[in-house]
Amino acid sequence: MTVAAPNRYLASLLAGQPQLPASPLAWFNDLRSHAVDRVGALSVPTTRDEEWRFTDISPLTGIPFHPVRGGSKPDIAQLAEFILTEAGARLVFVDGEYAPLLSFNNTGITVTSLASGLASHGTVIEPHLGRHAEFQSNAFAALNTAFLHDGAIVIAPRNVAVSAPLHVLHVATQKGAASYPRCLVIAEPGSVVTVVEEFVALQNDVYFTDAVTEIVLADGARVHHVRVQRESGQAFHVSNCAISLGRASHYQSVSVALGARISRCNLNVVQTAEGVECAIDGLALVAEQQLADTHTCIDHAQPHGVSRQLHKCIVDGAARAVFNGKILVRQGAQRTDSSQSSRNLLLTSKARVDTKPQLEIFADDVKCAHGATVGQLDSDEVFYLMSRGFPEAAARNLLTYAFGAEVISRIPVASLRHKLEQRVLAQTNSQSVSK
């Protein structure tokens, strides 16, 4: 039988990885084995697939990425620009491998590597690891799960509030390598925690990051989740993030995408009980030939759910941004209150945005709204600033920065917020100079 090219590509990634050692936990071995079977049955998505019709990832499949090879780890000085001074714990992964000498935990809760977490909290982890990020029909989630051997584990105990943020830092250093970061956050009843996931690179090389994050909120838990993707400008980044919301839980998310040649982020939020609240904010800032694709789904499966979503894109050069946001209100999910806004700013005539907000409502007592705008800077606003003495370029930079800063201002970690504000400001200034 002839194997189709997309299947051959997944098979080549699978075959190129070294054999993983068996775990003493049978369920963990079964999970990986099942994922390997799914990789063999699935194929790389193409623009013929409805969920990928705006995002051509054929450049990814044209590169034979190799497994991560052993090498020297960066020292803390090389990571200085990524350090969060407020962090109560930091887990560093270099090309997907845990770096204990660069990590610490001063919080008193479980913030550790997957290997340590399985040894000490296996019974807590088993019901959740690989259970929320669906990999039956998702090739990249299946591939990540097939290679599952390292990752970040956060377990916030019942009624414990952690004030300091927990920083999970993924650092890429190897050209041509494929890595598979994993993160599991379990917020037990009444707990409060802030988790910052960050994907960075130490050089501008080609590599592939295939990440999966699962976050589980038990009854009354509160999680603030910040996700920053600032990979190399030549990298490929695919991530799948699955959130499960228990009764009266509260989930807040801010996602910022700045890097990667092609990036795709899938975020799926499921309301499993009544009375949940979630707020999801996102910003994509891309230029030149970059492509940033964000797909989200908020599944109101139970009554009395509240969700708010704001997603913004700033697109310069010949770059492209994609946003597909679905709000699903299932039958019986009465008294749902949900709103979604997609706002997009085009800085050149070649920039492009494809936005598709969706509402699927199967209940009759709900309040739902959505909307999308795509346009350029308001000429009246530019004129106003120019009339106050700003040069035209400075006026445009200031308005562009303000457009993106609305999302960044919602990040609760001051040092990270400041760094991203400076990054956005520098990028808008450099784009102005290049025109």
N, C-alpha and C positions, 0 to 999 in steps of 0.2 A: 504494500500500500504506500502511495506517495503522501508524505506529510506536507501540509501547506506551509508556506514560508513563515507566517506568524507563529505557527506551532513550533517550527524548527528553531526559531529564535529563543523562545522560552525554554525549549529543551537544551539549547546550547548553554544558556545561563545556568540551568539546573545541573547539567553535566560538568560544568567548569568549576563548581564549588567543591571543596574538599569534603570528604565524608564526615558528618558530624558525629560525635560520640553519643552513644545511647545514654538516656537518662535513667536513673533508678525509678523514676515515676512512670508507670505504664501509660497513664492518661496523656502525659506530655509527649511520649513517643508516638502514641496513636494520633494526636493532634497533628504533629509534623507529617506523619505518614499519609494521613488523609489529605493534607494540603499538597503533598507531592503528587498524589493521584489527580487532584483537581488541576494542577499545573499541566499535567499530561493531557487533560481533556479540554483545556481552554486555549484560546488564542489571543494574541495581542490585538486590542481594538483598533479599528481603522475608521476613517471618515464615513464609511458606509454604515457604521453603528450610530443610531440616533443620538446616544449620549456623548458621542465623540465627533459629531459631524463638523464641528467648527475647529477641531484640534487635530492636526496632522502630526502624529508622532513617528512617522517613517524615518526622520533623521536619527531617532533613538535606535531603531532596529537595524540601522546600517553600521552600528559600531559594536565590535566584539568585546564587550567589557569583560575584564578578568576579575577573579576573586581578589579580595584584599590580601596583600602580601605583608609579611612581618617586616617591621622597620622601626626606626626610632620614633618615639612619641615626642610631640612638642613639649616645651617646658611652660611653666605658668607665665613667664614673661611674654611668650609669643601669643598668649591668649588675652593679654592685658586689655585690649580694646573691647573684649566681649564680657569681661567680668562685671557682675552686678554686685555693687557694694552692699545692697540691702539683703542679699540672699542668706537665708538660714541654712540652706543646704545646696550643694552643687554636685551633679553627676555629669561627668565628662565622658563622651564616647568619641574615639578617634577612628574614623573610617568604620564605624559600627562596633568597635571593640571598646569595652569598658576600660577606663584609665583611672585606677584607684588612687594613684599618686597626685592626680589633678582634682580629685573629688573630696568632699567632706560633708558631714551632716551634724549640725548643732541643734536640731529641732526637737529631738526626743521621740520622734515618730519614725516609722519605717520609710526610709528613702534609701534605696539600695539597688544593686544590680540584680538581674533576673536570677542568676545562679544562687546568690545568697538568699533572695526572696523565696525561691522554691524550697530551699533547705529549711527555712524557718517558718514560712507561712504558706506552705503548699496547699493546705486545705482551704485557705481564704482565696488564693489565686485561682485554683482550678475551676470554679464556676464562672470565671470571667475571662480568663486569657483565651483569646481566639473565639470567644462566644458572641461578641458584639460586632466586630468588624467582619462582615460577611465575606467569605472567600469562595463560596460555592460557584459564583458566576463572575467573580472579580479576579482577573489574572494577576494583577499586581499585589493584591492582598494575599492571594494564594502563594505567590512566590515568596513574599516576606515571611509568611507563616511556615513555609517549607524549610527556610533557613533559620528558623527561630532557635537561637542559642544564647543570645545576650540581649540586654535591654534594661530599661528603667522601670523600677517598681516603687510606687508611692502608695502607702496605706495610712489613711488618716483615721485614727480610732474614734469610737463613739464619743460624741460631745466634746471633742478636742478642737480648739480653734488655734491655728498656727498663723501668727501675724506676719512673719517674714516669708517672702516668696521662696519657692523651691525652683532651682534653675537646672533644667536638663539641656545640656549643651552638646550638640552633635557637630564635630569638626571634620571636614574633609581635607585630606592631605595627599592622596595618591591619585595620580593621573591615570585615567582609563579604568578605574576600579568601580565595582558595583558593591554598594553596602545596603544593609537592610535594618535600619533603626526601628526599635520597638519601645513602646511606652504603655504602661498600664497604671491607671490611677483609680484607687478604690476609696471613695469617701463614705465612711460608715455613718449611721444615723446621727444627725446633729453636728457633724464635723464641719469645719471651715478651713479651706486651704486655697492658696494661689500657686499655680504651676505655670512656669515660663518654659516653653519649648523653643529652642533656637537652633537653626541650621546655618552654619557658616563655613567658609573656606579660607585656607591660608594662602592660596595662590589661584590664579585664573586659569584653571585646567578643565579638561573634559572629564566628567565622571557621571555616575548614575546613583541617585539616592531613591530608594523605594521604602517609604516609611509607613508605619501603622501605629495609631494611637487609639487606645480604648479608655474611656472615662466613665465610671459608674458612680452615680449619686444615689445613696440610700435615702430613706425618708428624712426630710428636713435638712439634708446636707447642702452646703453652699460651696461651689467651686468657681474660681475665677481663672480662666485659662487664656494665656497669651501665647500666640504662636507666631514666630518671626522666621521667615524664609529669606535669607540673603546669601544664597549659594553663589558659586562662581558664575560669571556671565556666560560661560560655555557649558555649564552643567545641565543635566536633566533631573528633574525632581518630580516624583509622583508620591502623593500621600493620601492615606485613607484614615479618617478620624471618625470614630463611632461613639456617641454619647447616649447613655441610658439614664433617664430621670425618674427617680422614685417620688413618692407622695410628698407634696409641699417642698420639693427641692428647688434650688435656684442655681442656674448655670449661666455664667457670663463669659463671653468669648470675644477676643480681639485678635484678628489675624492680619498680618502684614506681609505682603509678597513683594520683594524688591529684586531678587536675583534670578538666576537660571536662564538658560536659553529657551527652554520649554519647561513650564511647571503646570502641574495639575493637582488640585486639592479637592478631595471629596469629603464633605462634612455631613454626617447623618445624625440627627438628633431624634430620639424616640421617647415620647412621654408614656411611661408605663403605669402611671397612677394619677389620681386627681390632684389638682391644685399646684401644678408646677409653674415656674417662671423661667424663661430663658431670653437672653439678649445676645445677639450675634452681630458683631461688627467686623467689616473687612475693608482692606485697602490694598490695591495692586497698583504699583508704580513701575511702568515698563517703558523702554525706549529702544531705539535702533531696530533690531530684528527679533526682539524678545516676544514670547507668547506666554501669557498667564491665564489659566483657565480655572475657575472656581465653580464647583457644583455643590449645592447644599440642598438638604431636605429636612424639614421640620415636621415630624409625624405626630400630630395631636391624636393619639389613640384613646384618650380618656377625657372626661369632662373637666371643665374649669381650668383650662391651660391658657397661659399668656405667653406670647412670644413677640419679640421685636427684632427686626433685622435691618441693618444699613450696610450696603456694600458700595464702595466707590472705586473707580478706576481712573488713573491718570495715564494717558497713552501718548507717547511722543515718538518722533521719527516714523519708521514704517512698522512699528510694533502693533501687537494685537492683544486685546483682552477679551475674555469670554466670561460671562456670568449666567448661570442657570440656577435659579432658586425656586424650589417647590415648597409650598405649604400644603400639607395634607391634613384635612379634618375628617376623621373617620365617623361612620354612623354611630350615634350614641355619644359623641364627644361634644355634648351641649355646653353652652356658655364659654366657648372658646373665643379668645380675643387675640387676634394676630394681625400684624402689619409688617410689610416688607417694602423697602425702597432701594432701588438701584440707580445710582447717579454717576455719570461718566463724563470725563473731560477729555476732549481731543485737542492736542496741541499743534498738530500739523494736518495737512490735507491727506497724507498717506496713512495716518493713524486710523485704527479700526477697532470698534467694539461691537460684539454680538451679545445682547442681553435678552434674557428670557425669564421674567418672573412668572410663576405659575401658582394658581390656586385650584385645588381640588377639594370640594366641600360636599360631604355626604350627611351633614347634620343641618337642622333648620334654625336653631337658636344660637347663632354665632355672630361675631363682629370681625370681619376680615377685610383687609385692604392691601393693595399693592400698587406700585407704580415704577416707571423707569424714565430717565431722561438721558439724552446723549447730546452733547453740544460743545461749543468752544467757550472761551472766556467771554464774559459779558462786556461788550464794548463800552457801555455806559459806566461800568465800574472801573474799567481801565482809564477812561477819560476823566473820571472823578479824581483818581489818584494822580494822574498827570497834571490836572488843574491845581493840585496841592503841591506841585513841585517834584514829583517822582518822574524820572526818565521812563520811557515806555517799557523798556526791558525790565526795569526794577518793579514797575507796577504789575506787569504780567507775572513775574516771579513771586511777588508777594501774594497775589490772588491764587496762584497755583499752590503755593505752600499752605495757605489758609484752607483750601479745599481739602487737602490731605490731612492737615493737622486736626481736623474735627474728629477723625477716627483715632489718631495717635493719642490725642488728649484723654482718651478713655482707658489707656493702659495705666494700671494702678502702681507701677513700679517707676519711681521718679528717674532713676539713672538710665533705665532703658528708654523711657519716654524721651529724655533729653537727647540720647544718642540717635534715636530715630528721627527726631525733629531736625537735628543737625544734618543727618544723611539726606533727608528729603530736601532740605534747603540747599545743600551743596549740589544735589542732583539737578534741581530746577535751575540753579545758577549756571551749571556747566552746560546744560542743554541750551540755555539762552546764548551763551558765548559761542557755541558751535554753529548757530544758525546764521 
